[in-house]
Amino acid sequence: MNKSKEQASIRRPEAIELWVQLTGKKLFWWEPLGDSGSFVVCDSEATEYIVRQNDGDIEFRQISR
């Protein structure tokens, strides 16, 4: 089963929901980055980001294109 189908049944973490709202990007897949509370997300254009929520704020940076 591919990641996007597996994740369709899993509620996305708040940090990822906020990233989607703030950027307006379409989420393709995501996964936790160890136990750090951060996530790797990939948008529909195959660009990857590190996303982290910090006291209600969202931090993200692009890591690949």
C-alpha angles and dihedrals in degrees: 000000000000123000097251092055093046092050094049088080095044121083110241117239117255092249090060093045089053092048090053091049095046098044101033088221124144111244116228100176142337139191137182117263099227114287093316097107088242127115138206110225130185122202127213090268092060094252114142127213139181109232126192134169115220118186094323094319123105122226123191139163134184115249103175145007 
